[in-house]
């Protein structure tokens, strides 16, 4: 019984740590949007303000007939973790479904936004 309770406690602690809330990356440096069959491939390059960030990704935020909006997210380091301070590069890519009428992609980071035309 104790072993089971201890195992559940350890599992819940590691799961809570692994599921840290995502935050926007600090900035976007470059975004490329390319039409592919059935959608648009979006690639973003940017930076975070310290080491320890992981799992950078682009999350679809909203879209309309002409524009797709994505957020540039990553998981920050755990509180109290010793990390290097400085701007460090991160990148992410995603392919989203979009119609032929979509002409631009806007990506949002913490410090800026970047808009790119869809390359066809």
C-alpha positions as CSV (number, residue, x, y, z in Angstrom):
1,X,0.0,0.0,0.0
2,X,2.8,2.4,0.9
3,X,4.7,1.6,-2.2
4,X,1.7,2.3,-4.4
5,X,1.0,5.6,-2.6
6,X,4.7,6.6,-3.0
7,X,4.7,5.7,-6.7
8,X,1.5,7.8,-7.2
9,X,3.1,10.7,-5.4
10,X,6.3,10.6,-7.4
11,X,4.3,10.3,-10.7
12,X,2.1,13.3,-9.8
13,X,5.1,15.4,-9.0
14,X,7.0,14.6,-12.2
15,X,3.8,15.1,-14.3
16,X,3.2,18.5,-12.8
17,X,6.8,19.5,-13.5
18,X,6.7,18.2,-17.0
19,X,3.5,20.0,-17.8
20,X,4.9,23.5,-17.1
21,X,2.8,26.3,-18.6
22,X,3.9,27.5,-22.0
23,X,4.8,31.1,-22.5
24,X,5.5,33.2,-25.5
25,X,9.1,33.2,-26.7
26,X,10.8,36.6,-26.2
27,X,11.1,37.6,-29.9
28,X,10.7,36.6,-33.5
29,X,13.6,37.2,-35.9
30,X,12.3,35.6,-39.0
31,X,9.2,33.8,-40.3
32,X,8.7,31.9,-43.6
33,X,5.3,30.8,-44.9
34,X,5.2,28.4,-47.8
35,X,2.1,26.9,-49.6
36,X,2.1,23.1,-49.5
37,X,-0.6,20.7,-50.7
38,X,-3.5,21.1,-48.3
39,X,-2.1,24.0,-46.2
40,X,0.8,26.3,-45.3
41,X,4.1,25.4,-43.7
42,X,5.2,28.0,-41.3
43,X,8.8,28.2,-40.0
44,X,9.8,30.7,-37.2
45,X,13.2,31.6,-35.8
46,X,13.6,33.7,-32.7
47,X,15.1,33.9,-29.2
48,X,14.3,33.4,-25.6
49,X,15.9,35.4,-22.7
50,X,17.7,32.6,-20.9
51,X,18.7,28.9,-21.1
52,X,16.5,26.1,-20.0
53,X,13.6,26.8,-22.4
54,X,12.3,23.8,-24.3
55,X,9.7,22.5,-26.7
56,X,9.3,25.6,-28.9
57,X,6.3,25.4,-31.1
58,X,3.9,27.5,-33.1
59,X,0.3,27.4,-31.9
60,X,-2.6,28.3,-34.2
61,X,-4.3,31.3,-32.6
62,X,-6.9,32.4,-35.1
63,X,-7.4,32.7,-38.8
64,X,-9.7,34.3,-41.3
65,X,-10.1,34.1,-45.1
66,X,-6.8,35.9,-45.7
67,X,-4.6,35.7,-42.7
68,X,-3.4,32.9,-40.3
69,X,-2.2,33.9,-36.9
70,X,0.1,31.8,-34.7
71,X,1.8,32.2,-31.3
72,X,5.5,31.4,-30.8
73,X,5.5,29.4,-27.6
74,X,8.0,27.5,-25.5
75,X,8.2,25.9,-22.0
76,X,10.2,28.1,-19.6
77,X,12.8,26.6,-17.2
78,X,11.6,25.4,-13.9
79,X,11.5,28.0,-11.1
80,X,14.8,28.0,-9.1
81,X,16.7,26.3,-11.9
82,X,20.1,27.7,-12.6
83,X,20.3,28.8,-16.2
84,X,22.5,31.0,-18.4
85,X,21.2,34.5,-18.9
86,X,21.3,35.8,-22.4
87,X,19.4,35.7,-25.7
88,X,19.5,32.1,-27.0
89,X,18.1,31.0,-30.4
90,X,14.9,28.8,-30.8
91,X,13.0,27.7,-33.8
92,X,9.8,25.9,-34.6
93,X,7.7,24.8,-37.5
94,X,4.2,23.7,-38.2
95,X,1.9,22.9,-41.1
96,X,-1.6,24.2,-40.8
97,X,-4.6,23.6,-43.0
98,X,-5.6,26.7,-45.0
99,X,-7.5,27.6,-48.1
100,X,-6.1,29.1,-51.3
101,X,-7.3,32.5,-50.2
102,X,-4.8,32.8,-47.3
103,X,-2.1,35.3,-48.4
104,X,-0.3,36.1,-45.1
105,X,0.8,34.7,-41.8
106,X,1.3,36.7,-38.6
107,X,3.3,35.3,-35.8
108,X,3.2,36.7,-32.3
109,X,6.0,36.6,-29.7
110,X,6.4,38.5,-26.4
111,X,8.3,41.5,-27.7
112,X,7.2,41.7,-31.3
113,X,5.1,40.4,-34.2
114,X,6.2,39.5,-37.7
115,X,4.0,39.1,-40.8
116,X,5.0,37.2,-43.9
117,X,3.4,36.7,-47.3
118,X,2.7,33.1,-48.2
119,X,5.2,31.9,-50.9
120,X,3.5,30.0,-53.7
